[in-house]
Amino acid sequence: MMKPLLLVLILAGGLRFASLTFDSLWLDESYQTVVEAYGNGLPDLFNATGETFLFKPGEVANYSSLLANFRQVDPLCPPLYAILINRWLTIFGGSDFALRAFSVLCSLLSIASVYFWGCALLTKRCGLYAALLQAISPFDIHYAQEARMYSLVALSASLAGGSLLYLCLRYSHMQSKASRRFLFAFIYTISTWALVNTHYTQLFTWCAFVILAGLVFFIVRADMPLLAYVAASNLCIIVLSIPWFSFFSQAATLQTASFYIIRHSNLLWPFWALLIRIPFNWLVFLAGKKVMLWAVPVYVTSACLIAYPLLAISRAAGKKSWQALTRRLSDTAVDHQYIVLYMLILWSLLPAILIWLFDVLETHKVIEVPRYVMGTMPAIFLIAGYSLYRMENKKFFLPLLMAHSIFCFANNAYMHIVPQRENWRVVAQTIERVCQLQTPILVSPYYNIVCLDRYLHYPLRQIGVSSVLGAVRLESIIDNMSNSNKSNGKSEQAFWVLSAQEGDTIFDIVPRRCKIVQKYDFPHALHLRQYIFVRDNSEAQRPEGI
């Protein structure tokens, strides 16, 4: 089966490396990943004097400098991804391609991991189908082409959950091979530590599935040696995390900003999130983060792939079958596909329910963002792979697989025809074409200067602003720019305003005596406006439709 796996990995690599730099780096990549990974901190982006500058991250900093500057741009995430990408930069450089290639590598390793666990826990063909579904998944491809930590989350979760299941369900085959038991316990320990130190939402995966589901399994089986193995592994995870506990403490204090998501209270929301949003996240893993209109049937094919084994299990959930299940759980030689499926369902469900409870108590909506529950994604691919394996002899097997693949390919093709992120490359090219060197540019919010400067080739007069400055402060900055121009004998009495990521509220507080003379609008809420200073308020009538 290695040749089919190799073909799947070649397909996956082709889909992930194809058009890897089609989209320019967006905010989280340019501002957070790049600044964190280089570890050199930021200049004064609120440069109210309007002096020319061009931000480039410089040389890659060492480990201590990286950790010292880590919280400057990201108050929430753990530092593991930043450290790994920091070392990656020293070898491969900081181009868009190089930065995103690390995520591609993590994604390919994750696919290989899913294949291995599918073969080891279910059947070889199940493992191959699961790997194939992940290889063509628009969702997995999206995050494999983003210089963020989410592909590392998927890889760590696959290794952590798979190794735990292997220890539980294949333990009897390793009784005489202490080295193999130690190997899988070691994989579990390192990968789980990596998981919770890559993104803090994965604490839910660890607590809910790894600890709760694992403990229930061990108690039913009354298997004290295995319980001791896993307990020791979890103790090691805690000890290994102690040096970075301060980072977790800092993130935990930001209760109102946790994961950047707040929602308005609604009595119906908890029921909708539990009954609709959680299953919909499973479909998203297979279908994609954003599905185009002509590819909407991919939700139907994804639902079929998930529902088929779940229906089979529900039919076997009667009293007699449940008693049989309990006996099998108590059997140290357990080797039954239904038991594996039950554990996979717990893997995909329990962390999501724990996040849902957190949302209800803390008035968040973390569960509505699929990337925050990516720790459960490998279980969905394994369940869907098992579904295809059970459908092999059905008449609808090949049409279903073909339809799902075609819709996934169509959706992936669209993602590389129409930009899916802010096109900072085009914005920079436009600014270099229309903006004079000494004309000030107000950038809102201020941190978008980092995104813009990545694609600029020469310094400009950039000033970071935000609507929270208020109209009075903004007018003062504009007046200072105007006076500076006059004192320097410049006839050009103009400035530009660039907004992104909901920064367009800045336009509402630009003084009325400033008149718009040019405007450029780009996809994903990128707006560029040129204003001129007008001393007489009666001259500042803004043209309608501009």
N, C-alpha and C positions, 0 to 999 in steps of 0.2 A: 504493500500500500504506500510505500515511500514515493513511487513515481507519481501517483495521483496527487499526493500532498505537495510534491514539488511543482506540479502544474498549477495547483491552487495558489501556491505562494507566488508563482510567476504572474498569474492573473492578478492577484492582490497587489503585488508590487507595481505592475503596469498601471492599474487603476489609481494607485496612490501617487506614483511619481509623475503621471501624466498631468500636465498643467499645474504642477505643484506651486508655481509662482504666478498663476493666472490672476489671483487676487493679491493686492498689496497687503502688507501686514497692517492689521487694524489695531484699535486701541489697546486691547489686552496683550497683543503680541508686541507692538512697538513700545508701549509705555511700561507695561509690567514685566513681560518676559525679558526684553532686551535690557532694561535698566537693572532688573534684578540679577540677570545672568552676568552682565559685565561688572556689576558691583561697585561702580564709581560714583554713585549718587547723581544728583541733578543740579544744574545751575539755577540761578534765580529766574524762574520763568515769568515772575511778575516784574519784569524789567521796565518800570514805568518811565525811565529816561529814554526808552526807545533806541538804545544803542544797538548797532548791528551785531548779530551773532548767529552761529549755526551750531546746533547741538549734535554732536556725534559722541558715541559712548566711549571712544578711546580704546586703550589697551585693556585686556581682560584682567580684572583684579584677582587677588589671591582669596583664599577661603575666608580668612578673618575679615577682610574688607567687605566681602560679599555679605556676610552675616551682619556686619555693623550697619550696612546700608539697606538691609533687606526690607525692613518695615517702612521704608520711605515711600514706596509706591503701592504696597499691597498689605493692608492691615490684617488679612484673614488667613491666607494660605500658608501651609508649612513650607520649609525651605528645601526639601529634597529635590524637587524638580529643578529649582534654580541652581543648586549645586551641581547636579548632573549636566545640565545644559552649559554651565560655566566651564566644566572640563571639556565638554564637546566642542565649545568654541575655540579652545586652545589648539585643537587638532584640525578642525574643518573650517574655521573662520565664521564670520557673522553675516554672510549673505542670506537673503530670504530663503534660498534653496537649502543651504546648510542648516539653518535654524529649524526648518520644518522637516528636514530629513530625519532628525532624531525621533520625531513623532511617528514617521513612517516606519522606522525600525521597530519601535515599541509595538506598533499595530501588527506588523508581520510576526513578531515573536508571540504576540497575544493569539493570533490565528493558529500558530503552531502549537501553542499551549492548549487551546480549545480542542484541537485535533487529538492531542495526546490523551487528554482526560476523557474525551468521547470514546476513544478506543479502549482505554483502561477500565472505564466504569460501565460502559454499555457495549457497543460493538464497533469494529473497525469502520464499517460503513456509516454508522451514526457519527463517528468522529469526523469522517470525511465530509459528510453533508453539513455538519455544524460549521466546519472550517470554511466550506464553500459559501454558506449563507453569510458568515462574517466578512468574507473576502469581497462580496458584492454589495454589502450593506452600505447604502448612502450615508447613514449615520456614522458608521465607523470610518468611512472614507473622509467625511467632513472633518472629523477631529484628528485623523491621521495627517491631514494637510493643514494643521493649525499648530503654531509654535506655542502650545500651552500644555498643561500637564495631563490632559484627559486620556490620551492614549497610554500613558504610564499608569494611570488609574486602572484602565481596562486590563493591562498586562499583570499588574500586581494582584488585582482581584481574581483573575483567572488562576494564577499560581496559588494564591492563598486558599480560595474556596475549593479548587480541585485537589490540592494536597490534603486538605482536611477530610474531604469525602473519601479520598483514597485510603487514608489512615483508618477511617471508620469502616468502610465497606470491603476493603481488601486486607484488613489487618491479619486475618488468619493465615493468609498466604505468605506472610512475612514473619511468622512466629520463629522460625529457625534462622532468620536472616536479620540479626540485630542491626547490621549496617544499613539495610534498606529502610528499616523503621526510622533509624536516626536520620537518614538522608531526607525522607519525606517530612519528618518533623522539622528538620533544618530549613527546608524549602518553605514550609508553612510559616516558620518564625520570621525569616527574612522578608518574605513577600508580604506578610501581614503588617510587619513594621513599616515596610515601604508604602503600603496602601494607606495607612493612617497618617503617614508623614508626607504624603503627596497632596491630599486634599482632606480637610477636616470633616466633610460630609461622610467620608468613608468610616468614621467612627461608628456610624449606624450599622454599616455592614459588619464590622467586627463584633460589636456588641450584640446585634440581633441574631445574625446567622452563626457566626463562628463560635460565639460563647453560648447563647441560649439554645440554638438547635443542636449544637455539639453536646452540651451537657445533658439535654433530654435523651439523646441517643445513647450516651454512655450510661446514664442511670437505668434506662430500660434494659440495656444489655448487661448491667452490673459488671462492667469490664474495668476494673480498677487499674490494671497496668496501662491500658490505653488512656484512661482518664489522667493518670499521672504524667504520661508523655505530653498530652496536650496542655495540661495545667502548667507544666514546666516551661513549655513553649510560650504560653501567654505571659508567664512571669518574665521570661527573657525579653519579650516584646516591650513590656512596661519598663524594664531596666534600661533597655536600649533607647527608649524615648525620653528618659529623664534629662539628658543634656539639652534637649530642645523643648523642655516643658515650659520655659519662659515664653516661647513663641505662642504656644497654645493658650497660656494665661492671657496674653495680650489680646488674642483673637476672641477669647471667651468673654472679655469685658465689654465687647462691642455688641451687646444684646440687640439693640435696635437696628444694627447694620449687618447682622449676621447673614452672610451669603448675598448681601446687597438686595434682599427681597423683603418687602413689607406688603401686606394686603389689608384692605378694608374689611372690617368684620361683617360676616354674613352668616346667618344661621344655616343656610342650605349648603354653604361651601364645604364643610367637613364631609357631608354625605356624598357630594359630587366628587370630591377629591379621592375618597376611599373607593367608591364604586366605579367611577369613570376614569379618573386621571391615572391611577396606578395601572390598570390594564392598558390604557392608551400609551403609556410610556413603553410598555413591552412591544407594542406595534411600532413605535418610533424607532426602537433599536433595529428592527428589521427593515422598515420602510424608509426612514430618513428623517432628518430634523425638519426639513421643509420640502413638502411633496408638491410638485407641479400638477396642474389640473388634469392633464392627460395621463398622469401616472397615479392618480388617486386610487385605482383598483389595487395598487400594491398594498393598501391597508386591508383589503379583503383577503388577498393571498397570505398576508402575514397573519391575519386572524385565523385562517385555516391551519397554518403551520403550528400555531400555539394551541388552538382549541382541540385538535385531534387527540393528542395524548391526554389532555386534561379531561376530556369526556370519557376516555377509556378508564382513567383512574376513578372518576366519579361513579362509574358503573360498578367498580370493584370496591366501593366504599361502604357496602352493607355491613351488617353486624358480623356475619360469618367471615367475610373477607378481612374485616378489621382485626378480628381475632387471629386470623392467619398472618396478617401483617405484624401484629405484636409478637407472635411466636418467631417470625423470621428476624425481627429486630433483636430478639433475645438470643438468636443463634449466631455464634461467633463465625460460622462458615457462611454467613449470609451472602448470597450472590444472585440477586434478583433485580430485574430491570425496574420493577415498580418501586422498589425501595429507593433506588437511585433517583427515580422521578420524584418521589415524595421529597427527598432531600433537595433536589433542584428547585422544586416549587417553594420550599421554605427559604432557600437562598434568594429567590427572586421576589418573595413576598414579605418576609419578616423585616428586612431593612427598610423597605418602603413604608410599612405600617408604623415603624418606629419614627421615621421622618414625619409621617402624617400626624402622629401624636405630638411631636415637637412643633409642627406647624399650628395645630389647634391651640396649644398652650401658649405659644410665643407670638401668635398672629403673624406668621410667615406663610410663604407659599413655595417652599423649597421643593416640594413634591411635584410642582408643575414644571420644573426644569429638568428634562431627562438627563442632562450631563451630570447632574448632582447625584443621580442614582446609578451611575455607570458601573458601580461595583456589583450590581445585580445582572449586568448585561451578558456575561459569559453563560450564566444559567439559562437565559432565554435562547441563546444560540444552540446550546446543548439540547434543550427541550425541542426546539424546532428541528434540529438535526435528527433526533430520535423519531419525530413525527414523519419526516421523509423516509426514514428507514422502515417504519411500519407501513407506509403507503406503497412501497415498491411494487407490490403485486396488485395494486388497485389500478383501474382503468384511468383514473384521473391523476395518477402520479406524475406522468410526464407532462401533460398539459399544465398542471399546477406549477411544477418546477420551471417550465419554460416561461409561463406567464409572469411568475414572480421575478425571474431573472431579467426578462425584457423590460419590465416596469422599473426595476432597479437601475438597469443600464440607461434607460431613457432619462430617469431623474438625475443620474450622475452626469449625463451629457449636458443637460440643461445647466447644471451647476457650474459648468466650465464654458458656457456660452454667455451667460449673464452674470456680472459680478455679484457675489453674495455678501461682500463686505465693503466698507468704505474704500473708495478707490483713491487713496492718497497719492498714488503715483501720478494719476491724471491731474489731480488738484495741484500738485507741485509743478507739473509742467505748465499748467494754465497760469499760475502765479508768476513763474519765471518769464512767461511770454507777455503778460499784460501789466505786471507791477514793476515800477521803477525802483532802483536800488534803495533810494532814500525815503521812499514812501512808506509810512508806518503801517503795520498789519496788526490788528487786534485779533487775538485768537481766543475763542470761547468754546468750551472751557479751556483753561490755561494749559492743561497737560497735553492737549492735542498738538502743541508745538513739537513735541517729540515725534508724533506720527508724521507731521508735515516735513520736519527737517531730515527725516530718514531719506527722503527722495529729492530734497533740494541739493543744489550743487554749489551755492555760494551764500554768504551771510545776507540777512535782511533785517530790517528794523521790526522786530517782533516783540509784542507785549502781550503777556497772558492776562486775560480778564475773565470775569464771570458775572452773571446777573446778580449774584449775592453781594457784589460790590455796591450796588445801588446806583441810582441815577446821578446823585450828586458827585460821588467819587468818580464815576465814569466821565462825567462832564469835565471834571477837573483834569483828568488824564488827557482828554481830547484838547482842552484849552492849552495845556502845556505843550502838546505836540504842535498846535497851531502857532503858539508864540515862538517855539524853537525854530520852526520853519521861517517865520518872519525875521527873527534875529539873524538867521544864517543867510538872509537875502534870497531865499528860495521863492520862486513865483508859484510853485506847485503847492496848493493849500488843500491837500486831499489825504485820505487815509482809507484803508481797507478793513473790513470786518469778516473774519472767517469763523463759521460756527459748525459744530458737529456734536453728535451724541446729546441731543436735546439742548444744545447750547444756543439755539436760535432765540431763546428768550432775551438774549442780549440786545436784539434789534428793537425790543419794546422800550428800552431805556436809553437808546441813543438820542441825544438832544434833538428837538424838533428843528432846530436851526441848521442841522446837517442834512444835506440833500443827496439822495441816491442818484448816481449818474451811470453806474454799470452794475449788472448783476449776473451771476453765474450760479446755476443750480445743478447739483450732481446727485446721483442716486444715493439712497440711504441717509437722507437728511443732511447732506453737506451743502452749505450755502456760502457764497462769496459775494460781498457787496462792496462797491466803491462809493465813498461819500466825499463831498467837498464841504469845506468850512464856509458858512454864510454868516456874516456879521449882522445883517439885517434880518430879523425873524420873518418879516413879510416875504422875503425871497425864498424861504425854506419850505414852500409848499411842495409836498411830495407827489410826484405824478402817480396817478392811479394806474394799476396794472403793471408797475415796475417791480 
